[in-house]
Amino acid sequence: MKKIFLIILWSVTAHAYCQTDKNGNPVFNSISIKEDSIDNFRLLSNYYTLKNNIDNKNSSVYISDNPDLDQIIDAAKNLPSDFFVLTKGQTVISMILLVNQQKRKILVLSPSTGKTTEFKCSLKGDITENRANELVKERFDATSVINANKLFFNKKKFKIISTEEIKSFVLALINKENIGKSGLSQMKILSKDELRKLILMETKEGGKLDFFTPIKGHEYEGVQMKPGIIETRIGDALYKWGEQNFELGVNTVDDALSIFAEFKGRVLNEREKAYIKLGFEKK
């Protein structure tokens, strides 16, 4: 899954609000949901998933490989869910996070100053719409359903906070607190199309994602990855390319495969699909 596609220039991506810490380790995986225009600004809506987080040992919110239903719903209610990035052009102004633990609140981070401001949140409900939709989609509980703005999960009922309610609250907060007038940071964020173009460009010969030119003519030679594990050079290159797509913020493995297919100008073979998927999912 994708982390938010924040690109803090190329050289410092791992230090940003993406899914990796300064050592390149995943922290809290997320996906981009939507982009809205507000006057001269862009508001990017994002969602922290349960999948690939609470069951991912490399995630900071890991619970177990197979969390039970009580653990899942507890995480669904309490872990951060929806967050937003306010930008002007490609420049980040503020990060806005809905926090659900204890008293519900909104945290606004200004990257230009490093200051975090806390605001009361009057939104009522038990679980966000994005979370409820994921719980049903992923079939954690095969009997779970959404009906009349309520989630029925593990024989319990939870009132849903709609995505539009959350966004409306955030927009009102932006206007009331003049958040758009916060100083511009040095952080840059790319749109999905801009990120795609960047990856295509960097995959070309000599680019930062060109793992292929250096092994040309030696693609099927074996290379020892670690004691007892031998891989072909092309398999290793495809794995690294998929892994870097995840690090840079490509939303899904299908998006990564689509980018590589465009780069190759053809349908991908099964080897390419398998190794890119392994790299993207860090398996």
PyRosetta script that sets phi, psi and omega in degrees:
from pyrosetta import init, pose_from_sequence

init()
pose = pose_from_sequence("MKKIFLIILWSVTAHAYCQTDKNGNPVFNSISIKEDSIDNFRLLSNYYTLKNNIDNKNSSVYISDNPDLDQIIDAAKNLPSDFFVLTKGQTVISMILLVNQQKRKILVLSPSTGKTTEFKCSLKGDITENRANELVKERFDATSVINANKLFFNKKKFKIISTEEIKSFVLALINKENIGKSGLSQMKILSKDELRKLILMETKEGGKLDFFTPIKGHEYEGVQMKPGIIETRIGDALYKWGEQNFELGVNTVDDALSIFAEFKGRVLNEREKAYIKLGFEKK")
pose.set_psi(1, 160.8)
pose.set_omega(1, -174.8)
pose.set_phi(2, -83.3)
pose.set_psi(2, 148.4)
pose.set_omega(2, 163.9)
pose.set_phi(3, -94.5)
pose.set_psi(3, 163.8)
pose.set_omega(3, 177.8)
pose.set_phi(4, -55.6)
pose.set_psi(4, 135.5)
pose.set_omega(4, -170.8)
pose.set_phi(5, -83.3)
pose.set_psi(5, 54.1)
pose.set_omega(5, 172.3)
pose.set_phi(6, -77.0)
pose.set_psi(6, 126.9)
pose.set_omega(6, 176.6)
pose.set_phi(7, -118.9)
pose.set_psi(7, 100.4)
pose.set_omega(7, -177.8)
pose.set_phi(8, -87.7)
pose.set_psi(8, 72.2)
pose.set_omega(8, -167.8)
pose.set_phi(9, 55.4)
pose.set_psi(9, 171.1)
pose.set_omega(9, -175.2)
pose.set_phi(10, -73.8)
pose.set_psi(10, -39.5)
pose.set_omega(10, -167.0)
pose.set_phi(11, -75.0)
pose.set_psi(11, -18.5)
pose.set_omega(11, -175.7)
pose.set_phi(12, -123.5)
pose.set_psi(12, 28.0)
pose.set_omega(12, -177.6)
pose.set_phi(13, -56.2)
pose.set_psi(13, -42.5)
pose.set_omega(13, -174.6)
pose.set_phi(14, -68.0)
pose.set_psi(14, -12.0)
pose.set_omega(14, 179.9)
pose.set_phi(15, -95.5)
pose.set_psi(15, 3.0)
pose.set_omega(15, -171.6)
pose.set_phi(16, -92.3)
pose.set_psi(16, -166.5)
pose.set_omega(16, 178.3)
pose.set_phi(17, -90.0)
pose.set_psi(17, 38.0)
pose.set_omega(17, 174.2)
pose.set_phi(18, -91.8)
pose.set_psi(18, -156.7)
pose.set_omega(18, -173.6)
pose.set_phi(19, -98.7)
pose.set_psi(19, 14.9)
pose.set_omega(19, 179.5)
pose.set_phi(20, -122.5)
pose.set_psi(20, 147.5)
pose.set_omega(20, 175.3)
pose.set_phi(21, -87.1)
pose.set_psi(21, -171.3)
pose.set_omega(21, -175.6)
pose.set_phi(22, -66.8)
pose.set_psi(22, -15.6)
pose.set_omega(22, 177.8)
pose.set_phi(23, -97.4)
pose.set_psi(23, 4.5)
pose.set_omega(23, 178.5)
pose.set_phi(24, 83.2)
pose.set_psi(24, 14.4)
pose.set_omega(24, -179.5)
pose.set_phi(25, -94.7)
pose.set_psi(25, 138.6)
pose.set_omega(25, 179.0)
pose.set_phi(26, -58.2)
pose.set_psi(26, 143.7)
pose.set_omega(26, 179.6)
pose.set_phi(27, -116.4)
pose.set_psi(27, -60.5)
pose.set_omega(27, -177.6)
pose.set_phi(28, -152.9)
pose.set_psi(28, 100.6)
pose.set_omega(28, -174.0)
pose.set_phi(29, -68.5)
pose.set_psi(29, 143.6)
pose.set_omega(29, -179.2)
pose.set_phi(30, -145.8)
pose.set_psi(30, 167.2)
pose.set_omega(30, 176.7)
pose.set_phi(31, -129.4)
pose.set_psi(31, 153.2)
pose.set_omega(31, 175.8)
pose.set_phi(32, -85.5)
pose.set_psi(32, 142.4)
pose.set_omega(32, -175.6)
pose.set_phi(33, -109.6)
pose.set_psi(33, -52.0)
pose.set_omega(33, -172.4)
pose.set_phi(34, -159.1)
pose.set_psi(34, 158.8)
pose.set_omega(34, 175.6)
pose.set_phi(35, -128.3)
pose.set_psi(35, 128.7)
pose.set_omega(35, 179.8)
pose.set_phi(36, -121.7)
pose.set_psi(36, 146.4)
pose.set_omega(36, 175.1)
pose.set_phi(37, -95.6)
pose.set_psi(37, 131.6)
pose.set_omega(37, 178.7)
pose.set_phi(38, -131.2)
pose.set_psi(38, 103.9)
pose.set_omega(38, -176.4)
pose.set_phi(39, 53.6)
pose.set_psi(39, -116.1)
pose.set_omega(39, -179.4)
pose.set_phi(40, -98.4)
pose.set_psi(40, 14.2)
pose.set_omega(40, -174.7)
pose.set_phi(41, -118.8)
pose.set_psi(41, 167.0)
pose.set_omega(41, 171.1)
pose.set_phi(42, -119.7)
pose.set_psi(42, 137.1)
pose.set_omega(42, 174.4)
pose.set_phi(43, -115.2)
pose.set_psi(43, 115.9)
pose.set_omega(43, -177.8)
pose.set_phi(44, -100.1)
pose.set_psi(44, 120.5)
pose.set_omega(44, -179.7)
pose.set_phi(45, -94.1)
pose.set_psi(45, 134.2)
pose.set_omega(45, -176.7)
pose.set_phi(46, -136.9)
pose.set_psi(46, 162.4)
pose.set_omega(46, -176.4)
pose.set_phi(47, -140.8)
pose.set_psi(47, 129.0)
pose.set_omega(47, 173.1)
pose.set_phi(48, -82.0)
pose.set_psi(48, 120.0)
pose.set_omega(48, -177.0)
pose.set_phi(49, -83.2)
pose.set_psi(49, 159.6)
pose.set_omega(49, 168.3)
pose.set_phi(50, -83.7)
pose.set_psi(50, -45.3)
pose.set_omega(50, 178.0)
pose.set_phi(51, -61.9)
pose.set_psi(51, 136.8)
pose.set_omega(51, -178.8)
pose.set_phi(52, 70.4)
pose.set_psi(52, 16.7)
pose.set_omega(52, 173.4)
pose.set_phi(53, -128.8)
pose.set_psi(53, -67.3)
pose.set_omega(53, -177.3)
pose.set_phi(54, -71.1)
pose.set_psi(54, -15.8)
pose.set_omega(54, 177.4)
pose.set_phi(55, -111.3)
pose.set_psi(55, 15.7)
pose.set_omega(55, -175.9)
pose.set_phi(56, -116.6)
pose.set_psi(56, 113.7)
pose.set_omega(56, -176.1)
pose.set_phi(57, -61.4)
pose.set_psi(57, -22.0)
pose.set_omega(57, -179.5)
pose.set_phi(58, -87.1)
pose.set_psi(58, -4.6)
pose.set_omega(58, -179.7)
pose.set_phi(59, -89.8)
pose.set_psi(59, 147.4)
pose.set_omega(59, -179.8)
pose.set_phi(60, -71.2)
pose.set_psi(60, -12.2)
pose.set_omega(60, -179.8)
pose.set_phi(61, -112.6)
pose.set_psi(61, 24.6)
pose.set_omega(61, 179.7)
pose.set_phi(62, -60.1)
pose.set_psi(62, 136.1)
pose.set_omega(62, 175.1)
pose.set_phi(63, -110.2)
pose.set_psi(63, -60.1)
pose.set_omega(63, 176.1)
pose.set_phi(64, -166.4)
pose.set_psi(64, 168.6)
pose.set_omega(64, 178.0)
pose.set_phi(65, -63.9)
pose.set_psi(65, -30.4)
pose.set_omega(65, -179.5)
pose.set_phi(66, -136.6)
pose.set_psi(66, 74.7)
pose.set_omega(66, -179.4)
pose.set_phi(67, -63.4)
pose.set_psi(67, 146.3)
pose.set_omega(67, 179.4)
pose.set_phi(68, -81.7)
pose.set_psi(68, 174.6)
pose.set_omega(68, -173.5)
pose.set_phi(69, -64.1)
pose.set_psi(69, -36.5)
pose.set_omega(69, 178.4)
pose.set_phi(70, -65.8)
pose.set_psi(70, -41.5)
pose.set_omega(70, 177.8)
pose.set_phi(71, -65.1)
pose.set_psi(71, -38.6)
pose.set_omega(71, -178.8)
pose.set_phi(72, -65.5)
pose.set_psi(72, -47.6)
pose.set_omega(72, -177.1)
pose.set_phi(73, -70.8)
pose.set_psi(73, -31.8)
pose.set_omega(73, 176.1)
pose.set_phi(74, -63.8)
pose.set_psi(74, -44.4)
pose.set_omega(74, 177.2)
pose.set_phi(75, -65.4)
pose.set_psi(75, -39.1)
pose.set_omega(75, -178.3)
pose.set_phi(76, -61.7)
pose.set_psi(76, -37.0)
pose.set_omega(76, -178.3)
pose.set_phi(77, -81.5)
pose.set_psi(77, -34.7)
pose.set_omega(77, -168.3)
pose.set_phi(78, -103.9)
pose.set_psi(78, -28.1)
pose.set_omega(78, 179.8)
pose.set_phi(79, -73.2)
pose.set_psi(79, 150.4)
pose.set_omega(79, 175.0)
pose.set_phi(80, -53.1)
pose.set_psi(80, 142.6)
pose.set_omega(80, -176.0)
pose.set_phi(81, -120.1)
pose.set_psi(81, -77.1)
pose.set_omega(81, -176.4)
pose.set_phi(82, -95.2)
pose.set_psi(82, 138.0)
pose.set_omega(82, 171.8)
pose.set_phi(83, -144.7)
pose.set_psi(83, 161.1)
pose.set_omega(83, -171.4)
pose.set_phi(84, -133.4)
pose.set_psi(84, 151.5)
pose.set_omega(84, 175.2)
pose.set_phi(85, -124.7)
pose.set_psi(85, 122.5)
pose.set_omega(85, 177.5)
pose.set_phi(86, -97.0)
pose.set_psi(86, 125.1)
pose.set_omega(86, -178.0)
pose.set_phi(87, -129.6)
pose.set_psi(87, 158.7)
pose.set_omega(87, 168.7)
pose.set_phi(88, -121.1)
pose.set_psi(88, 111.8)
pose.set_omega(88, -169.4)
pose.set_phi(89, 65.2)
pose.set_psi(89, -126.1)
pose.set_omega(89, 177.3)
pose.set_phi(90, -96.8)
pose.set_psi(90, -2.1)
pose.set_omega(90, -173.3)
pose.set_phi(91, -91.2)
pose.set_psi(91, 129.6)
pose.set_omega(91, -179.6)
pose.set_phi(92, -75.9)
pose.set_psi(92, 133.1)
pose.set_omega(92, 175.4)
pose.set_phi(93, -102.8)
pose.set_psi(93, -51.2)
pose.set_omega(93, -177.2)
pose.set_phi(94, -149.1)
pose.set_psi(94, 152.6)
pose.set_omega(94, 171.5)
pose.set_phi(95, -110.2)
pose.set_psi(95, 131.3)
pose.set_omega(95, -174.1)
pose.set_phi(96, -125.7)
pose.set_psi(96, 118.5)
pose.set_omega(96, -172.2)
pose.set_phi(97, -122.3)
pose.set_psi(97, 131.1)
pose.set_omega(97, 173.1)
pose.set_phi(98, -86.4)
pose.set_psi(98, 119.4)
pose.set_omega(98, -179.3)
pose.set_phi(99, -107.2)
pose.set_psi(99, 130.8)
pose.set_omega(99, -173.8)
pose.set_phi(100, -106.2)
pose.set_psi(100, -12.0)
pose.set_omega(100, -178.2)
pose.set_phi(101, -69.4)
pose.set_psi(101, 140.4)
pose.set_omega(101, -179.3)
pose.set_phi(102, 53.3)
pose.set_psi(102, -122.8)
pose.set_omega(102, 177.2)
pose.set_phi(103, -78.7)
pose.set_psi(103, 131.1)
pose.set_omega(103, 179.0)
pose.set_phi(104, -65.6)
pose.set_psi(104, 137.2)
pose.set_omega(104, -178.5)
pose.set_phi(105, -153.1)
pose.set_psi(105, 168.1)
pose.set_omega(105, 175.9)
pose.set_phi(106, -114.4)
pose.set_psi(106, 129.5)
pose.set_omega(106, 174.5)
pose.set_phi(107, -107.0)
pose.set_psi(107, 131.8)
pose.set_omega(107, 178.2)
pose.set_phi(108, -119.0)
pose.set_psi(108, 119.3)
pose.set_omega(108, 179.2)
pose.set_phi(109, -106.4)
pose.set_psi(109, 129.2)
pose.set_omega(109, 174.9)
pose.set_phi(110, -102.0)
pose.set_psi(110, 104.2)
pose.set_omega(110, -178.2)
pose.set_phi(111, -61.2)
pose.set_psi(111, -25.5)
pose.set_omega(111, -178.2)
pose.set_phi(112, -68.5)
pose.set_psi(112, -28.9)
pose.set_omega(112, -179.2)
pose.set_phi(113, -114.4)
pose.set_psi(113, -17.3)
pose.set_omega(113, -175.3)
pose.set_phi(114, 78.2)
pose.set_psi(114, 6.8)
pose.set_omega(114, -176.7)
pose.set_phi(115, -85.8)
pose.set_psi(115, 135.7)
pose.set_omega(115, 175.2)
pose.set_phi(116, -112.6)
pose.set_psi(116, 128.7)
pose.set_omega(116, -179.5)
pose.set_phi(117, -116.2)
pose.set_psi(117, 137.2)
pose.set_omega(117, -177.9)
pose.set_phi(118, -105.3)
pose.set_psi(118, 135.0)
pose.set_omega(118, 179.2)
pose.set_phi(119, -127.0)
pose.set_psi(119, 145.0)
pose.set_omega(119, 175.6)
pose.set_phi(120, -65.8)
pose.set_psi(120, 149.7)
pose.set_omega(120, 179.3)
pose.set_phi(121, -128.4)
pose.set_psi(121, 121.4)
pose.set_omega(121, -175.8)
pose.set_phi(122, -95.2)
pose.set_psi(122, 6.3)
pose.set_omega(122, 179.8)
pose.set_phi(123, -63.3)
pose.set_psi(123, 134.7)
pose.set_omega(123, -177.3)
pose.set_phi(124, -108.7)
pose.set_psi(124, 140.1)
pose.set_omega(124, 177.7)
pose.set_phi(125, 145.6)
pose.set_psi(125, 175.3)
pose.set_omega(125, -175.3)
pose.set_phi(126, -103.7)
pose.set_psi(126, -30.3)
pose.set_omega(126, -170.9)
pose.set_phi(127, -152.7)
pose.set_psi(127, 145.1)
pose.set_omega(127, -178.7)
pose.set_phi(128, -75.7)
pose.set_psi(128, 157.3)
pose.set_omega(128, -180.0)
pose.set_phi(129, -60.5)
pose.set_psi(129, -42.6)
pose.set_omega(129, 179.7)
pose.set_phi(130, -61.2)
pose.set_psi(130, -39.8)
pose.set_omega(130, 178.5)
pose.set_phi(131, -65.8)
pose.set_psi(131, -46.0)
pose.set_omega(131, -179.5)
pose.set_phi(132, -59.5)
pose.set_psi(132, -42.7)
pose.set_omega(132, 179.5)
pose.set_phi(133, -63.4)
pose.set_psi(133, -39.9)
pose.set_omega(133, 179.6)
pose.set_phi(134, -66.6)
pose.set_psi(134, -41.4)
pose.set_omega(134, -179.4)
pose.set_phi(135, -58.9)
pose.set_psi(135, -41.3)
pose.set_omega(135, 179.7)
pose.set_phi(136, -72.6)
pose.set_psi(136, -44.6)
pose.set_omega(136, -177.8)
pose.set_phi(137, -61.4)
pose.set_psi(137, -43.0)
pose.set_omega(137, -176.3)
pose.set_phi(138, -80.4)
pose.set_psi(138, -7.4)
pose.set_omega(138, 174.5)
pose.set_phi(139, 57.9)
pose.set_psi(139, 40.0)
pose.set_omega(139, 173.9)
pose.set_phi(140, -58.6)
pose.set_psi(140, -41.8)
pose.set_omega(140, 173.0)
pose.set_phi(141, -120.0)
pose.set_psi(141, 112.9)
pose.set_omega(141, -173.6)
pose.set_phi(142, -61.1)
pose.set_psi(142, -19.4)
pose.set_omega(142, -178.4)
pose.set_phi(143, -94.4)
pose.set_psi(143, -2.0)
pose.set_omega(143, -175.6)
pose.set_phi(144, -66.8)
pose.set_psi(144, 140.0)
pose.set_omega(144, 178.4)
pose.set_phi(145, -146.8)
pose.set_psi(145, 161.7)
pose.set_omega(145, 172.9)
pose.set_phi(146, -113.4)
pose.set_psi(146, 128.9)
pose.set_omega(146, -178.9)
pose.set_phi(147, -149.3)
pose.set_psi(147, 127.6)
pose.set_omega(147, 177.0)
pose.set_phi(148, 53.4)
pose.set_psi(148, 48.1)
pose.set_omega(148, 177.2)
pose.set_phi(149, 62.4)
pose.set_psi(149, 27.3)
pose.set_omega(149, 176.2)
pose.set_phi(150, -133.6)
pose.set_psi(150, 144.2)
pose.set_omega(150, 175.8)
pose.set_phi(151, -99.4)
pose.set_psi(151, 129.5)
pose.set_omega(151, 174.4)
pose.set_phi(152, -107.7)
pose.set_psi(152, 112.9)
pose.set_omega(152, -172.7)
pose.set_phi(153, -142.3)
pose.set_psi(153, 126.3)
pose.set_omega(153, 177.9)
pose.set_phi(154, 54.2)
pose.set_psi(154, 43.6)
pose.set_omega(154, 177.0)
pose.set_phi(155, 64.9)
pose.set_psi(155, 22.6)
pose.set_omega(155, 176.8)
pose.set_phi(156, -128.3)
pose.set_psi(156, 159.4)
pose.set_omega(156, -176.4)
pose.set_phi(157, -115.9)
pose.set_psi(157, 135.9)
pose.set_omega(157, -178.5)
pose.set_phi(158, -133.4)
pose.set_psi(158, 129.4)
pose.set_omega(158, 178.2)
pose.set_phi(159, -75.6)
pose.set_psi(159, 133.5)
pose.set_omega(159, -175.5)
pose.set_phi(160, -93.2)
pose.set_psi(160, 135.6)
pose.set_omega(160, 171.0)
pose.set_phi(161, -93.6)
pose.set_psi(161, 116.4)
pose.set_omega(161, -174.2)
pose.set_phi(162, -69.2)
pose.set_psi(162, 151.5)
pose.set_omega(162, 178.1)
pose.set_phi(163, -60.8)
pose.set_psi(163, -37.1)
pose.set_omega(163, 179.7)
pose.set_phi(164, -67.4)
pose.set_psi(164, -36.9)
pose.set_omega(164, 175.8)
pose.set_phi(165, -60.6)
pose.set_psi(165, -45.2)
pose.set_omega(165, -178.6)
pose.set_phi(166, -63.9)
pose.set_psi(166, -46.8)
pose.set_omega(166, -178.4)
pose.set_phi(167, -64.4)
pose.set_psi(167, -40.8)
pose.set_omega(167, 178.6)
pose.set_phi(168, -61.8)
pose.set_psi(168, -41.0)
pose.set_omega(168, 178.9)
pose.set_phi(169, -63.5)
pose.set_psi(169, -43.4)
pose.set_omega(169, -179.9)
pose.set_phi(170, -64.7)
pose.set_psi(170, -43.0)
pose.set_omega(170, 179.1)
pose.set_phi(171, -63.0)
pose.set_psi(171, -41.3)
pose.set_omega(171, 178.2)
pose.set_phi(172, -63.6)
pose.set_psi(172, -38.3)
pose.set_omega(172, 179.0)
pose.set_phi(173, -66.6)
pose.set_psi(173, -40.9)
pose.set_omega(173, 178.7)
pose.set_phi(174, -59.4)
pose.set_psi(174, -44.2)
pose.set_omega(174, -179.1)
pose.set_phi(175, -69.6)
pose.set_psi(175, -45.7)
pose.set_omega(175, -176.4)
pose.set_phi(176, -64.9)
pose.set_psi(176, -41.0)
pose.set_omega(176, -175.2)
pose.set_phi(177, -97.1)
pose.set_psi(177, 6.3)
pose.set_omega(177, 179.9)
pose.set_phi(178, 52.1)
pose.set_psi(178, 41.9)
pose.set_omega(178, -177.8)
pose.set_phi(179, -63.2)
pose.set_psi(179, -29.9)
pose.set_omega(179, 178.0)
pose.set_phi(180, -65.0)
pose.set_psi(180, -15.7)
pose.set_omega(180, -179.6)
pose.set_phi(181, -93.9)
pose.set_psi(181, 4.6)
pose.set_omega(181, 174.7)
pose.set_phi(182, -64.0)
pose.set_psi(182, 155.7)
pose.set_omega(182, -177.4)
pose.set_phi(183, -63.1)
pose.set_psi(183, 149.7)
pose.set_omega(183, 176.5)
pose.set_phi(184, -73.1)
pose.set_psi(184, 137.8)
pose.set_omega(184, 178.7)
pose.set_phi(185, -93.0)
pose.set_psi(185, -178.9)
pose.set_omega(185, 175.3)
pose.set_phi(186, -93.1)
pose.set_psi(186, 4.9)
pose.set_omega(186, 179.6)
pose.set_phi(187, -81.4)
pose.set_psi(187, 139.8)
pose.set_omega(187, 177.8)
pose.set_phi(188, -119.0)
pose.set_psi(188, 142.5)
pose.set_omega(188, 179.0)
pose.set_phi(189, -129.7)
pose.set_psi(189, 136.3)
pose.set_omega(189, -178.9)
pose.set_phi(190, -102.4)
pose.set_psi(190, 147.4)
pose.set_omega(190, 171.9)
pose.set_phi(191, -72.5)
pose.set_psi(191, 169.8)
pose.set_omega(191, 179.7)
pose.set_phi(192, -59.2)
pose.set_psi(192, -42.0)
pose.set_omega(192, 179.6)
pose.set_phi(193, -67.5)
pose.set_psi(193, -39.6)
pose.set_omega(193, 179.2)
pose.set_phi(194, -65.8)
pose.set_psi(194, -38.6)
pose.set_omega(194, 177.8)
pose.set_phi(195, -64.9)
pose.set_psi(195, -40.7)
pose.set_omega(195, 178.3)
pose.set_phi(196, -60.5)
pose.set_psi(196, -45.6)
pose.set_omega(196, 179.3)
pose.set_phi(197, -63.1)
pose.set_psi(197, -39.1)
pose.set_omega(197, 179.4)
pose.set_phi(198, -63.1)
pose.set_psi(198, -45.4)
pose.set_omega(198, -179.3)
pose.set_phi(199, -64.9)
pose.set_psi(199, -42.1)
pose.set_omega(199, 177.1)
pose.set_phi(200, -60.3)
pose.set_psi(200, -42.1)
pose.set_omega(200, -179.7)
pose.set_phi(201, -66.1)
pose.set_psi(201, -43.8)
pose.set_omega(201, -176.1)
pose.set_phi(202, -76.1)
pose.set_psi(202, -12.7)
pose.set_omega(202, 176.8)
pose.set_phi(203, -84.3)
pose.set_psi(203, -15.9)
pose.set_omega(203, 177.6)
pose.set_phi(204, -66.7)
pose.set_psi(204, 163.3)
pose.set_omega(204, -177.1)
pose.set_phi(205, -51.0)
pose.set_psi(205, 127.2)
pose.set_omega(205, 178.9)
pose.set_phi(206, 89.1)
pose.set_psi(206, -7.0)
pose.set_omega(206, -178.9)
pose.set_phi(207, -78.9)
pose.set_psi(207, 169.4)
pose.set_omega(207, -178.1)
pose.set_phi(208, -68.8)
pose.set_psi(208, -17.0)
pose.set_omega(208, 177.4)
pose.set_phi(209, -108.6)
pose.set_psi(209, 14.1)
pose.set_omega(209, 178.6)
pose.set_phi(210, -86.2)
pose.set_psi(210, 87.2)
pose.set_omega(210, 176.2)
pose.set_phi(211, -93.4)
pose.set_psi(211, 6.1)
pose.set_omega(211, -168.8)
pose.set_phi(212, -105.0)
pose.set_psi(212, -39.8)
pose.set_omega(212, 179.5)
pose.set_phi(213, -58.8)
pose.set_psi(213, -43.6)
pose.set_omega(213, -178.1)
pose.set_phi(214, -62.7)
pose.set_psi(214, -19.6)
pose.set_omega(214, -178.0)
pose.set_phi(215, -107.8)
pose.set_psi(215, 8.6)
pose.set_omega(215, -177.3)
pose.set_phi(216, -56.4)
pose.set_psi(216, 128.2)
pose.set_omega(216, -178.5)
pose.set_phi(217, 88.2)
pose.set_psi(217, -7.1)
pose.set_omega(217, -178.6)
pose.set_phi(218, -130.5)
pose.set_psi(218, 20.7)
pose.set_omega(218, -172.2)
pose.set_phi(219, -56.1)
pose.set_psi(219, -34.3)
pose.set_omega(219, -172.7)
pose.set_phi(220, -105.8)
pose.set_psi(220, 14.9)
pose.set_omega(220, 171.3)
pose.set_phi(221, -73.9)
pose.set_psi(221, 150.8)
pose.set_omega(221, 179.2)
pose.set_phi(222, -84.3)
pose.set_psi(222, 145.3)
pose.set_omega(222, 175.4)
pose.set_phi(223, -136.8)
pose.set_psi(223, 136.7)
pose.set_omega(223, -178.3)
pose.set_phi(224, -81.5)
pose.set_psi(224, 117.9)
pose.set_omega(224, -179.8)
pose.set_phi(225, -80.3)
pose.set_psi(225, -39.9)
pose.set_omega(225, 174.9)
pose.set_phi(226, -161.3)
pose.set_psi(226, 166.4)
pose.set_omega(226, -177.5)
pose.set_phi(227, -50.4)
pose.set_psi(227, 123.3)
pose.set_omega(227, 177.8)
pose.set_phi(228, 88.0)
pose.set_psi(228, -5.2)
pose.set_omega(228, -178.6)
pose.set_phi(229, -120.9)
pose.set_psi(229, 113.5)
pose.set_omega(229, 179.1)
pose.set_phi(230, -110.5)
pose.set_psi(230, 135.6)
pose.set_omega(230, 178.8)
pose.set_phi(231, -134.3)
pose.set_psi(231, 156.0)
pose.set_omega(231, 174.0)
pose.set_phi(232, -74.1)
pose.set_psi(232, 154.8)
pose.set_omega(232, 179.8)
pose.set_phi(233, -64.1)
pose.set_psi(233, -35.5)
pose.set_omega(233, -180.0)
pose.set_phi(234, -70.2)
pose.set_psi(234, -36.8)
pose.set_omega(234, 176.8)
pose.set_phi(235, -62.6)
pose.set_psi(235, -42.2)
pose.set_omega(235, 178.3)
pose.set_phi(236, -64.1)
pose.set_psi(236, -41.6)
pose.set_omega(236, -179.6)
pose.set_phi(237, -64.9)
pose.set_psi(237, -43.3)
pose.set_omega(237, 179.0)
pose.set_phi(238, -65.2)
pose.set_psi(238, -39.7)
pose.set_omega(238, 177.5)
pose.set_phi(239, -60.2)
pose.set_psi(239, -48.0)
pose.set_omega(239, -178.9)
pose.set_phi(240, -63.0)
pose.set_psi(240, -38.7)
pose.set_omega(240, 179.9)
pose.set_phi(241, -64.6)
pose.set_psi(241, -44.5)
pose.set_omega(241, 177.7)
pose.set_phi(242, -63.1)
pose.set_psi(242, -41.5)
pose.set_omega(242, 179.3)
pose.set_phi(243, -61.3)
pose.set_psi(243, -42.2)
pose.set_omega(243, -179.8)
pose.set_phi(244, -68.9)
pose.set_psi(244, -30.1)
pose.set_omega(244, 174.3)
pose.set_phi(245, -62.1)
pose.set_psi(245, -43.2)
pose.set_omega(245, 177.1)
pose.set_phi(246, -62.4)
pose.set_psi(246, -46.3)
pose.set_omega(246, -177.3)
pose.set_phi(247, -60.3)
pose.set_psi(247, -35.0)
pose.set_omega(247, -177.4)
pose.set_phi(248, -82.2)
pose.set_psi(248, -13.7)
pose.set_omega(248, 174.2)
pose.set_phi(249, 110.3)
pose.set_psi(249, 17.0)
pose.set_omega(249, 174.5)
pose.set_phi(250, -63.2)
pose.set_psi(250, 136.8)
pose.set_omega(250, -168.1)
pose.set_phi(251, -66.5)
pose.set_psi(251, -48.0)
pose.set_omega(251, -176.3)
pose.set_phi(252, -139.7)
pose.set_psi(252, 164.5)
pose.set_omega(252, 177.0)
pose.set_phi(253, -63.7)
pose.set_psi(253, -31.9)
pose.set_omega(253, 177.2)
pose.set_phi(254, -63.9)
pose.set_psi(254, -36.7)
pose.set_omega(254, 176.1)
pose.set_phi(255, -64.8)
pose.set_psi(255, -41.3)
pose.set_omega(255, 179.0)
pose.set_phi(256, -63.1)
pose.set_psi(256, -43.7)
pose.set_omega(256, 178.9)
pose.set_phi(257, -63.1)
pose.set_psi(257, -37.7)
pose.set_omega(257, 178.4)
pose.set_phi(258, -63.9)
pose.set_psi(258, -40.9)
pose.set_omega(258, 179.2)
pose.set_phi(259, -64.6)
pose.set_psi(259, -43.9)
pose.set_omega(259, -178.4)
pose.set_phi(260, -68.0)
pose.set_psi(260, -35.9)
pose.set_omega(260, 176.9)
pose.set_phi(261, -63.4)
pose.set_psi(261, -39.7)
pose.set_omega(261, 176.5)
pose.set_phi(262, -64.7)
pose.set_psi(262, -40.4)
pose.set_omega(262, 178.7)
pose.set_phi(263, -62.5)
pose.set_psi(263, -43.0)
pose.set_omega(263, -178.3)
pose.set_phi(264, -78.5)
pose.set_psi(264, -21.6)
pose.set_omega(264, -179.0)
pose.set_phi(265, 72.4)
pose.set_psi(265, 28.8)
pose.set_omega(265, -178.6)
pose.set_phi(266, -162.4)
pose.set_psi(266, 172.0)
pose.set_omega(266, 173.7)
pose.set_phi(267, -71.0)
pose.set_psi(267, 137.7)
pose.set_omega(267, -178.5)
pose.set_phi(268, -76.3)
pose.set_psi(268, 148.5)
pose.set_omega(268, 175.4)
pose.set_phi(269, -85.4)
pose.set_psi(269, 172.3)
pose.set_omega(269, -174.3)
pose.set_phi(270, -66.0)
pose.set_psi(270, -34.8)
pose.set_omega(270, 177.4)
pose.set_phi(271, -60.7)
pose.set_psi(271, -47.5)
pose.set_omega(271, -179.4)
pose.set_phi(272, -61.3)
pose.set_psi(272, -45.9)
pose.set_omega(272, 179.7)
pose.set_phi(273, -60.4)
pose.set_psi(273, -44.7)
pose.set_omega(273, -175.5)
pose.set_phi(274, -65.3)
pose.set_psi(274, -46.3)
pose.set_omega(274, -175.8)
pose.set_phi(275, -73.4)
pose.set_psi(275, -36.7)
pose.set_omega(275, 176.6)
pose.set_phi(276, -64.1)
pose.set_psi(276, -41.3)
pose.set_omega(276, 179.2)
pose.set_phi(277, -63.3)
pose.set_psi(277, -43.1)
pose.set_omega(277, 178.7)
pose.set_phi(278, -61.0)
pose.set_psi(278, -42.8)
pose.set_omega(278, 179.8)
pose.set_phi(279, -67.2)
pose.set_psi(279, -43.3)
pose.set_omega(279, -179.0)
pose.set_phi(280, -61.8)
pose.set_psi(280, -39.2)
pose.set_omega(280, -178.5)
pose.set_phi(281, -91.4)
pose.set_psi(281, 0.8)
pose.set_omega(281, 177.9)
pose.set_phi(282, 54.5)
pose.set_psi(282, 45.9)
pose.set_omega(282, 179.4)
pose.set_phi(283, -98.0)
pose.dump_pdb("model.pdb")
